[in-house]
């Protein structure tokens, strides 16, 4: 579905965004909750790449007792102040519920992803954001294994 989403975004803006994937075989058939990857890919396209040409890399693998998902881009990156504010806002907005944020749709994506994963998998869920100005951004999700089941949930 993510490949189709990037394809549609490329058609919409006549961009050449390349999606590279590196999904380990033991993760390929696992399901994850809806709308976890799409907001992060959208952020890479809109904010990181400014809806122009670039690369997005999607990785997924197991590491010990966690599913690790990494989305990185080679976009414009963020300065340290912007990055720190984003990190704080994810925790603050998700702790109040993203529905209470009135500042605009674009700020809802990552807090919503974190909030939904936290509700489904508890406090061991981690989201880590690293960014270097003019080099790109990398988001890492660390999700605890879910009793050997798929990661899909009804919300």
N, C-alpha and C positions, 0 to 999 in steps of 0.2 A: 504494500500500500504506500510506503514511503517513496519507493521508486516512482510510482504513478503520481504522487503529490509533487515531487521535484519536476517531473516531466510537465505537469500542468503549469507549474510556476514558470518554467522555462518558456513555455508557449505564451503565457500571459505577458511577459516582459521581454520576449525575444532575447533572453539571456542564455548563456552557456554555463549553467551550473552543473558541475560533475559530481555525482554521488558515488563515492567509493564505499564498498562494504567489506567488512572482515568479520564474519559471523562464524563462530566455532560450530562444528557439527553437532555437539551435544546441546546447543542452544537453538539451532535453526527451527526446530519444530515446536518450541515453547511459545505459548501465548502470553502476552503481557496486557495489563489493563489498557483500555481504549484511551486514546488521546494523551499518551505519555510521550511518544517520540515526535509526533507532529508539531507540537508547540516549540520544541527545541530546534527542529529543522527549520520551522518558520522564522524563528529568531535569527538563526544563522543566515538565512536568505535575506530577510528584510533589514536587520540591524548590522550583521557582520559583513555581508557582501554588498549591502546597499542595492539589492535586487539587480546586481550586475554579475558578470562572469566570476567564477571562482570554484573552489572545491570544498565539499563537505565529506568528511570521513565518518562512517558509522561502524563501531566495533561492538561486539557483544561476546562475552565468554564467562565461564565460571571461574572464580578464584576462591578456593576454600569453600566456605558456606554461603557465598554471595554470587548473585548474578551481577556482573559489571557491564554497564552500557556506557560507551564513550562516544560523544558527538563532538567533532572538532571541525573548524573551518579555517581557511587561510584569509579571512577578511581583515577588516581594519582594526580589530581588537578594541580594548578599552584601556583608558588610563587608570591608574591605581585608585583614584577617588571614586570614579564611576563603578569600578569593580567592587570596591568595598561597600558602596551604597546598595548595589544589586544583591550582594551576599546578605546584608542586613535585612533588606526588604523581603527577601524570600522567606526568612524565618518570621519576621514581624507580620507580613500579610497573611501567611498561612496560619499563624497562631490565632488571628482574628477572623479567619475565613475570608477567602478572596472575594466573596460577594459584597463585603463591606467596602472594598476599594472603589472609589469613585473617580480615580485619576485617569482612567482610560483603559481600553482593551489591551493594548500592547504590554502593560505591566502585569497582566494576569497570568500569563503563560507559565513561567517557572514556579511561582508560588502555588499555583493550582496543581502542577505536576507533583511538587513536594507534598502538598497537603493530601492529595489522593493516595500517594504511595505511603505516607505516614499512617493514614487511616486504615489502609489495607495490610500493612506489614509491620507497623509499630515503630518504636524509637530507634531501631537499628538501621533504618533507611538513612542514607546519606546522599547529599547532592553537593558536589564540589565544582567550583567554577574557577578556571585559570584563564588569564588573558594577557596578551602582550600587545601593546599598541603597534599597529601596522603589521602584525604577524598573525593574529587570529585569536580565537577563543576555543576553549575546550571545556565541555561539561561532562562530568563523570557521575553516573548514578550507581549507587551500591545498594542492592536490594537483597535482603536475606532470602535464602532458599525457602520455598513455601511447601514444606512437607512433601516434596517430590511431585507436587501437582503443577499444573500450568499456573501462570501468574495472572490469568484473566479474572476480573471481578465484575460485578453487575453495575458498577457506577462509573 
